[in-house]
Amino acid sequence: MKLEDFDFDLPVDRIAQHPVEPRDSSRLMVMNRSTGEIEHHVFRELPELLQAGDVLVVNNTRVIPARLIGEKEDTQAKIECLLLTRREKDVWETLIKPGKRLKAGQTVVFGEGLLRGELMEILPDGNRLVRFDYEGVFESVLDQLGNMPLPPYITEQLEEKERYQTVYAKESGSAAAPTAGLHFTPELLERLKDKGVEIVEILLHVGLGTFRPVKVDNVEEHAMHSEYYRVSHEAAERINRAKGQGRRVIAVGTTASRTLESVAKENGRIEGKEGWTDIYIYPGYTFKILDGLITNFHFPKSTLVMLVSAFAGREEILRAYHIAIEGGYRFYSFGDAMMIL
């Protein structure tokens, strides 16, 4: 399977530069996997589109202000540090730009010394392990110095940090938002519950995989980066009960879907556990849990468009994307949504 199989022309003006207000006023394309039928809705209409008993599985990770700008201690050269994954208490796997300027043992100073980072090791994939030194609580220092790590295709400044968080975000640790969840409001969640839709929370801290492009011609040779996940025993029991009763399990976002499939057994049940996953889903994959998926519109030749293609069919997804582009749908993190059932 070739990378070009997942390519399509996307006009630059289709890339959303800012979120819509209110959150649930974004557009929602609904696609039927069985018939290929496509309908156009607004996200706030979701309760009317789901059934009582449906289970929505959401990723409650919280994005940290992971983008730090500092100076190399000896030369004052500008260094950008993106926190990716916490490996130990004060040791993070990071992405350093420009990477060639910093070698093992050298130090970067942030916020005139409020935070200092020593490069410990350069990893095989080019990421850097950095040990941080500071006074007080790391999260407080990070809130003071860090910026939200918006994807590079968003060029406009985000005025409100919380707009890059889901309304149900709880546990800090992500380098990017699970963007399918950005469309929900507290009021919409209450309407869903009133309809009889069950909301189940799981966790996956979004890491480097969100930023890493596919660089191999044969997509099967691409390697995903590991990300930390946790599914509680209670969440597993609720999902297993729904599956046993023939109710639909619908993942909100590719991160939630990857987490569910990571803990899924061949018999279609999941178990509560935590760990690291590098699951890579592309056409040919057999889904064990998912009955539906709510997601945003993704960029060409990405692992994300491969995942939705695995769920709904490559030709069907490319057709839907063409309709979305022609119809003025907004793409990527702050863009519109798609629900595949």
C-alpha positions as CSV (number, residue, x, y, z in Angstrom):
1,M,0.0,0.0,0.0
2,K,1.5,3.3,-1.2
3,L,1.6,6.6,0.6
4,E,0.2,8.3,-2.6
5,D,-3.0,6.2,-2.1
6,F,-3.9,8.6,0.7
7,D,-3.1,11.9,-1.0
8,F,-5.6,14.5,-2.1
9,D,-5.5,18.2,-3.0
10,L,-6.4,20.4,-0.1
11,P,-6.6,24.2,-0.7
12,V,-4.8,26.2,2.0
13,D,-8.0,28.2,2.7
14,R,-9.6,25.0,4.0
15,I,-7.2,24.8,6.9
16,A,-9.0,26.3,9.9
17,Q,-6.9,28.9,11.7
18,H,-9.2,29.6,14.6
19,P,-12.0,27.8,16.5
20,V,-15.6,28.6,15.9
21,E,-17.8,30.0,18.7
22,P,-19.6,28.4,20.3
23,R,-17.8,25.1,20.1
24,D,-20.8,23.0,19.0
25,S,-21.6,25.3,16.0
26,S,-19.0,23.5,13.9
27,R,-20.4,21.5,10.9
28,L,-20.8,17.8,11.1
29,M,-20.7,15.4,8.2
30,V,-22.3,12.1,8.9
31,M,-21.3,9.1,6.9
32,N,-23.0,5.7,6.8
33,R,-20.4,2.9,6.3
34,S,-22.9,0.4,4.9
35,T,-24.5,2.6,2.3
36,G,-22.0,5.3,1.8
37,E,-24.8,7.9,2.3
38,I,-23.6,11.3,3.5
39,E,-25.6,13.8,5.4
40,H,-24.7,17.4,6.6
41,H,-25.5,18.6,10.1
42,V,-24.3,20.9,12.8
43,F,-22.5,19.4,15.7
44,R,-25.1,20.6,18.3
45,E,-27.5,18.2,16.5
46,L,-25.5,15.2,17.8
47,P,-28.1,14.1,20.4
48,E,-30.7,13.7,17.6
49,L,-28.3,11.6,15.5
50,L,-27.4,9.1,18.3
51,Q,-29.5,6.5,20.0
52,A,-30.3,5.9,23.7
53,G,-27.8,3.4,24.9
54,D,-25.0,4.5,22.6
55,V,-21.6,4.8,24.4
56,L,-19.3,7.8,23.6
57,V,-15.7,7.1,24.6
58,V,-13.7,10.3,25.2
59,N,-10.0,11.0,25.9
60,N,-9.8,13.2,29.0
61,T,-6.1,14.1,28.6
62,R,-5.2,17.7,29.1
63,V,-2.7,19.6,26.9
64,I,0.3,21.1,28.8
65,P,1.8,24.4,27.6
66,A,4.6,22.3,26.2
67,R,6.3,24.8,23.9
68,L,9.2,26.5,25.6
69,I,11.5,29.2,24.2
70,G,14.9,29.6,25.8
71,E,18.6,30.4,25.2
72,K,21.6,28.1,25.1
73,E,23.5,29.0,28.2
74,D,26.9,29.6,26.7
75,T,26.0,31.4,23.4
76,Q,22.5,32.8,24.1
77,A,21.4,31.2,20.8
78,K,17.6,30.8,20.6
79,I,16.3,27.3,21.3
80,E,12.8,26.0,21.0
81,C,11.9,23.0,23.2
82,L,8.7,21.0,22.8
83,L,7.9,18.6,25.6
84,L,6.7,15.3,24.3
85,T,6.6,12.6,27.0
86,R,7.5,12.6,30.7
87,R,10.0,9.7,31.2
88,E,10.8,10.4,34.8
89,K,9.9,13.0,37.4
90,D,12.0,15.8,35.8
91,V,13.2,14.0,32.7
92,W,11.3,14.6,29.4
93,E,11.6,13.4,25.9
94,T,11.6,16.5,23.8
95,L,11.9,17.9,20.3
96,I,14.6,20.5,20.1
97,K,14.9,23.1,17.3
98,P,17.5,23.7,16.0
99,G,18.7,20.3,17.2
100,K,22.2,20.7,16.0
101,R,22.9,23.6,18.3
102,L,22.6,21.5,21.5
103,K,24.8,18.6,22.4
104,A,24.8,16.2,25.4
105,G,25.8,18.0,28.6
106,Q,24.8,21.5,27.4
107,T,22.1,23.6,29.1
108,V,19.2,25.7,28.0
109,V,17.9,28.5,30.2
110,F,14.2,29.5,30.1
111,G,12.6,32.5,31.7
112,E,15.9,34.1,32.9
113,G,16.7,31.1,34.9
114,L,13.3,30.1,36.3
115,L,13.8,26.8,34.4
116,R,17.0,25.1,33.2
117,G,17.2,22.1,31.0
118,E,20.3,19.9,30.5
119,L,20.5,17.7,27.5
120,M,21.1,14.2,28.7
121,E,20.9,12.1,25.5
122,I,20.1,12.2,21.8
123,L,17.8,9.3,21.0
124,P,18.0,7.2,17.8
125,D,14.9,9.0,16.3
126,G,16.5,12.4,16.9
127,N,14.5,13.3,20.0
128,R,16.3,14.6,23.0
129,L,16.1,13.6,26.7
130,V,16.3,16.7,28.9
131,R,16.5,16.9,32.6
132,F,14.9,20.1,34.1
133,D,16.0,22.0,37.2
134,Y,13.7,24.5,38.9
135,E,12.3,25.8,42.2
136,G,8.8,24.8,43.3
137,V,6.3,22.9,41.3
138,F,7.2,22.0,37.6
139,E,3.6,22.4,36.4
140,S,3.4,25.9,37.9
141,V,6.7,27.0,36.2
142,L,5.4,25.5,33.0
143,D,2.2,27.4,33.2
144,Q,4.2,30.6,33.6
145,L,6.7,30.0,30.8
146,G,5.2,27.7,28.3
147,N,2.9,28.2,25.3
148,M,0.3,25.9,23.8
149,P,2.0,23.7,21.2
150,L,-0.3,24.5,18.3
151,P,0.4,22.5,15.1
152,P,2.6,24.3,12.6
153,Y,-0.2,24.7,10.1
154,I,-2.0,27.0,12.5
155,T,-0.3,30.4,12.0
156,E,-2.7,32.7,13.9
157,Q,-2.2,33.3,17.6
158,L,-4.6,31.6,20.0
159,E,-6.1,34.2,22.3
160,E,-7.4,31.8,25.0
161,K,-5.4,28.8,26.0
162,E,-8.5,26.8,27.2
163,R,-9.8,26.9,23.6
164,Y,-7.2,24.2,22.8
165,Q,-8.6,22.0,25.6
166,T,-11.7,19.8,25.6
167,V,-14.2,20.8,28.2
168,Y,-13.7,17.4,29.9
169,A,-9.9,17.6,30.0
170,K,-8.6,16.4,33.3
171,E,-5.1,14.8,33.5
172,S,-2.2,16.9,32.1
173,G,0.3,15.2,29.8
174,S,-0.4,15.8,26.1
175,A,1.6,17.6,23.6
176,A,-1.5,18.1,21.4
177,A,-5.2,18.1,21.9
178,P,-7.5,15.2,21.0
179,T,-9.2,17.6,18.6
180,A,-12.4,15.7,17.9
181,G,-13.4,16.5,21.4
182,L,-13.1,20.3,21.0
183,H,-16.7,20.4,19.6
184,F,-18.3,19.4,22.8
185,T,-19.8,21.9,25.3
186,P,-21.0,21.1,28.9
187,E,-24.5,21.8,27.7
188,L,-24.2,19.4,24.8
189,L,-22.8,16.7,27.1
190,E,-25.9,17.1,29.4
191,R,-28.2,16.8,26.4
192,L,-26.5,13.6,25.3
193,K,-26.9,12.2,28.8
194,D,-30.5,13.2,28.9
195,K,-31.0,11.3,25.6
196,G,-29.6,8.2,27.2
197,V,-26.1,8.3,25.7
198,E,-23.4,7.0,28.0
199,I,-20.1,9.0,28.3
200,V,-17.0,6.9,29.2
201,E,-13.7,8.5,29.8
202,I,-10.3,6.9,29.0
203,L,-6.8,8.4,28.7
204,L,-4.1,8.7,26.1
205,H,-1.5,11.4,26.3
206,V,-1.0,12.6,22.7
207,G,2.7,12.6,21.8
208,L,5.0,12.9,18.8
209,G,2.9,10.8,16.5
210,T,0.6,13.8,15.9
211,F,3.5,15.8,14.5
212,R,5.5,13.2,12.7
213,P,4.8,12.9,8.9
214,V,4.9,9.6,7.1
215,K,8.2,9.5,5.1
216,V,8.2,6.0,3.6
217,D,6.5,5.1,0.3
218,N,5.2,1.8,1.6
219,V,2.9,2.8,4.5
220,E,3.4,-0.5,6.2
221,E,7.0,0.4,7.0
222,H,6.1,3.5,9.0
223,A,6.8,3.3,12.7
224,M,4.5,5.0,15.2
225,H,5.8,6.7,18.4
226,S,4.7,5.2,21.7
227,E,2.1,7.1,23.8
228,Y,1.0,6.5,27.4
229,Y,-2.6,5.3,27.9
230,R,-4.8,4.2,30.8
231,V,-8.2,2.5,30.8
232,S,-9.8,2.0,34.2
233,H,-11.5,-1.2,35.2
234,E,-14.7,0.7,35.5
235,A,-14.5,2.1,32.0
236,A,-13.7,-1.4,30.7
237,E,-16.7,-2.9,32.5
238,R,-19.0,-0.2,31.1
239,I,-17.8,-0.7,27.5
240,N,-17.9,-4.5,27.8
241,R,-21.5,-4.3,29.2
242,A,-22.5,-2.2,26.2
243,K,-21.0,-4.5,23.7
244,G,-22.6,-7.5,25.4
245,Q,-26.0,-5.8,25.2
246,G,-25.5,-5.0,21.5
247,R,-25.2,-1.2,22.1
248,R,-22.9,0.9,19.9
249,V,-19.5,2.0,21.1
250,I,-18.4,5.3,19.4
251,A,-14.9,6.7,19.9
252,V,-14.5,10.5,20.0
253,G,-11.3,10.9,18.1
254,T,-8.5,8.8,16.7
255,T,-6.7,8.8,20.1
256,A,-9.7,7.2,21.8
257,S,-10.1,4.7,19.0
258,R,-6.4,3.7,19.1
259,T,-6.6,3.3,22.9
260,L,-9.6,1.1,22.7
261,E,-8.1,-1.1,20.0
262,S,-4.9,-1.3,22.0
263,V,-6.6,-3.0,24.9
264,A,-9.1,-5.0,22.8
265,K,-9.1,-8.8,22.8
266,E,-9.9,-10.9,19.8
267,N,-13.3,-11.7,21.4
268,G,-14.4,-8.1,21.3
269,R,-13.9,-7.3,24.9
270,I,-11.4,-5.0,26.6
271,E,-9.6,-5.0,29.9
272,G,-8.7,-2.2,32.2
273,K,-4.9,-1.6,32.1
274,E,-2.3,1.1,31.5
275,G,0.9,1.2,29.5
276,W,2.4,2.4,26.2
277,T,1.0,1.8,22.8
278,D,2.4,2.3,19.3
279,I,-0.6,0.7,17.5
280,Y,-0.7,1.7,13.9
281,I,-4.0,1.3,12.1
282,Y,-4.3,1.4,8.3
283,P,-6.5,-0.3,5.8
284,G,-6.6,-4.1,6.3
285,Y,-6.9,-3.7,10.1
286,T,-9.8,-5.5,11.7
287,F,-11.5,-3.4,14.3
288,K,-12.5,-5.3,17.5
289,I,-14.4,-2.6,19.4
290,L,-15.5,0.4,17.4
291,D,-19.0,0.7,16.0
292,G,-18.6,4.4,15.2
293,L,-16.1,7.2,15.1
294,I,-16.3,11.0,15.6
295,T,-13.2,12.7,14.1
296,N,-12.0,15.8,12.4
297,F,-10.9,16.1,8.8
298,H,-7.2,15.2,8.5
299,F,-4.3,16.1,6.3
300,P,-3.2,14.2,3.3
301,K,-0.9,11.2,3.6
302,S,-1.2,11.1,7.4
303,T,-1.6,8.2,9.7
304,L,-4.9,9.8,10.8
305,V,-6.4,9.6,7.3
306,M,-5.2,6.0,7.1
307,L,-7.0,5.1,10.3
308,V,-10.3,6.6,9.2
309,S,-9.8,4.8,5.8
310,A,-9.3,1.6,7.7
311,F,-12.6,2.1,9.4
312,A,-14.7,3.3,6.5
313,G,-12.8,2.4,3.3
314,R,-10.1,4.4,1.5
315,E,-12.2,5.3,-1.6
316,E,-15.2,6.2,0.5
317,I,-13.1,8.5,2.8
318,L,-11.5,10.2,-0.2
319,R,-14.9,10.7,-1.8
320,A,-16.2,12.2,1.5
321,Y,-13.2,14.5,1.8
322,H,-13.7,15.7,-1.8
323,I,-17.3,16.5,-0.9
324,A,-16.1,18.3,2.3
325,I,-13.6,20.4,0.3
326,E,-16.1,21.3,-2.3
327,G,-18.7,22.1,0.4
328,G,-16.4,24.5,2.3
329,Y,-15.8,22.3,5.4
330,R,-12.9,23.4,7.6
331,F,-10.0,21.0,8.1
332,Y,-7.6,20.0,10.9
333,S,-7.4,20.8,14.6
334,F,-9.9,23.7,14.7
335,G,-11.9,22.5,11.7
336,D,-15.3,20.7,11.4
337,A,-16.2,17.2,12.4
338,M,-17.2,13.9,10.7
339,M,-19.1,11.1,12.3
340,I,-18.8,7.6,10.7
341,L,-21.4,5.0,11.7
